[in-house]
Amino acid sequence: MTAGSAPAPFESPVRLREVRLVSGLVLGAFLVTHFGNHALGLISVESMEAGRRWFNTLWRNPAGTVLLYGSLLVHFVLALQALYRRRTLRMPFREAAQLALGLALPFLLIPHVTGTRIELALTGREAGYPDVIRGLWVVAPENGVRQAIALLVAWLHGCLGIYFWLRSRTWFPRLALLLYTGALLVPLLALLGFAEAGKIIAADPKRFAEPSLPAPEILQVIRTGLYVAFAALIGAA
C-alpha cells in the first residue's frame, strides 16, 4: 500500500505489493544483464556482440519475452493503480521521485524499443551493437544522450524500489555501503562501455561498416501511437 490510499473491497494489498515487487525484480534482472552487456565495451566491441548473443538467448526466447514484457506491463499498470487510488499527491520526496521516474521512463524508452525490438519483429532485421552505437554516437548523438538519461532513470527508479523493499531489514544498515557501491558501479561501467565502444567505432567506421537500410515508415506511426497511449493512460489515472 502507498501512503494516502485505501484498500478496495475484496482486494489483498499484500498480494499486489508482492506482484509489483516480483515484476520489479524481473525488470531489475533485465537491467543488470543489459548494463553488463554494455560494460563489455570496455573490452571490445566484439565482446559486446558475444555478450549480446547470450543476452538474447536469455531474454528473446518465448518464455523470456513473456516474462519481461509481462512484468513491464504489470509493473506499469500497478503504478497507475497506486496513483489512481491515492487521496492526495502529497508524499515523501523519495516516493515522489520513484513514481515520477517510473512514469517518465516509457517516454524515454519508446524510441529505443521501436528501433530494436519492434523493428526486428516487423522486418526480421536485427541491429547489432555496431549499428546501434553508430546511430547513437556518430549519426545522432542527441539520441545517445537521451538513451544515457533513460539508462540512469531506469536504474535510479529500480534502486529506489529496492531501497523501499530492504530498508526495514535488520541487516540492511550493515550492507548499505556495499549495495550503494554496486548501485553506482553498474550504470557507471555500462556508460563507460558504451562510450568506449562509441569512440572505437567512430575512429574506424570502415571496420564496423554494416549495410544501412531505411527504417520502415510504420515505425514512426507506432512510436507516435505509443507516446499517445502512455500519455493517455497516465492522464486518465
N, C-alpha and C positions, 0 to 999 in steps of 0.2 A: 504493500500500500504506500502511496505517496502522501505527503502532508496536504491537508486541505481537501481530501477526497473521502468518500464514504462507500462501503461495500454495497453493491446492488443485491436484491433478494436472490437467494439460491446460488450466490457466487462464492467461490472459495478464493479469497485474496492470496493465501499462501500458495495455492496451486498456480495462480497467474504469475506470482513472483518467481516461482521455480521455472516455469516455462520461459519467462523472459530471461532468467539467468542462464538457462541451458542454451537458448538461442544466441545469447550474447557470447557465451564461451565458444560456441562453434564459430562465430564470426571472428572472435579473437584468435582462434587457432588458424583460421584462414589468413589473417593479417600477419601473424608471426611467420608462417611459411612463405607468404608472398614477399614480406620485407626481407626475410632471409635470402630469398632468391635474388632480390635487388642487391643485397650486400655482396653477393658473389662477383659483382662488377669490380670490386677491389682486387680480385684475382685476374679476371679476364672476361671479355665478352663471351668467349666460348664456354667459360664456366657458367655464366648466366644461362646460356642456351641449354647446357646439360642439366642444370638445376630446373629449368622450365619444363623439361620432359618429365622429371619426377613430380613436379608440382602439378602438371596436367594429369598425370596418372592418378594422383590423389584426389583432385577436385573436379576433373572434367569427365569422369566416368558417370554413368547414370545415377548411382547412389550418392556420389559426392555432389553432383549438381543439384539433386533434390534436397539434400541436407543443407547445402549452402544457401540456395535461393529460398528454400522453405524457411530457414532460420532468419534470413533477411526480411522476408515478408512478415513473419510472425513478430519479430522484434519491432518493426516499424508500426504495425497495427497496434501492438500493445502500448507503444509510446503514445500513439494518438488516443487510445482508450484512456490512458492515465491522464493525458492533457484534458480530454473531454470531461472527465469526472471530477476535476478539481473545482472547488468552490471559489478559489482565488488564485491569482498568478503570483502572489507574494510567496517567496520560497527562499531558502538559503542560497548563497551565491554559487556554491559548488553544484547544487542540484539544478539551478537555473542554467549553469554553464553546460552541464551534461545534456540537458534537454535541448538547449539551443544548438549545440554541436551536432547532436543526433538528427535534428530536423533539417539542418543545413547540409548534412552530408550527401543526401541523394542528389542535390543540385550540382555538387562538385564532382560526383562520380558518373553522372549520366553520360558526358562526352566520352569518357574512357570505356565505359561498358558498351556503349553503342559502337565504338570504333574497334572493339576487340571481340567480345563475346557475341554480340548481335550480328556484326558483320560476318563472323565465322559461320553462324547459323544460316545466314542468307546466301552467302556466296561459296562457303567451303574453303575460303582463303584465310589461312591462319597467319597472323602477323607475329614474327619473331622479335626478340629483343632488339636486334639491329634496326629493324624497320620502325619499331615503336619509339626507340630512343632517338633515332634520327629525326623523326617527326616532332618530338618534344624538345630536343636540344638544339637542333640545327634549323629545321624548317619553321617551326612556330614555338620559340622559347617561351612565349607568354602562356602557352598551353602547359609547358613543363612547370612553370611557376604554379599554375592552378593545380596540377597534379601533386606537386610537393605540398601545397596547402591542404589538399584533400587527404594526403597521407598523414599529416600531422593532426588534422581534425579527427580522422577516424581513430587514430591511436590515442589521442587525449580523451575522446569520448569513452573508449574502452577502458582506459586506465582509471577514469573516474568511477565507472561501473564496478571494476574490481575493487577499488578502494572502499566504496559503499558496502560491498559484499563482505570484505575481510576486516574492516576496521574494528568490529566488535569482538574479534577472536582474541583470546588472551595472549597468543604467541605473536600477534601482528606487530607490536612495537619492537620485538627482538629482530624481526626480519624486514622491517620497514626500509632500512637503508639499502639492503640487498635488492629488494623489489624496486625501489626508486632508481637504483643504478641500472638495473635491467631495463626499466621503463625509458630511461634516457638513451641507453646504448642501442636498442633495437631500431628506432627510427633514425638515429644518427648514422649508424652503419648502412642502413638502407639508402639514405640520401647521398652518403659518400660513394657508395657503389654505383648509384645512378649517375652521379656527377663524373666519376672516373670513366665509366663506360661512354658517357657523352663526349668527353674530351678525346678519347681514343678514336671514336667513330668520326668526329669532326676533323681530326688530324689526318685520317687516312680513309676518306669516303669510298675510294675505289675498292678497298679491301672488303668492305661490308656492303657493296652495292647489291641491291635486290630489285627485281622488276617492280616498278611503281605503277599500280593500276588505280584509276579513279574510284572513289568510294561510290556505291550506289546512291542515287538521289533519295531513295526511300529512307535512308538512314537519317537524313535531316528531318523528314516528316516524323519518324519515330522519336527522334531526340526531342523535337518540339512537343510532341504528344506526351512524352514522359514528364517534361517540365510542367506542362499544364496540369497533368493528372496529380502529381505530387503537391503542387501548389493548391489545387482544389481540395485535396484530402486534408491538408493542414488547415486551410481556411475554414472548411466545414467543421472540423473538430473545434 
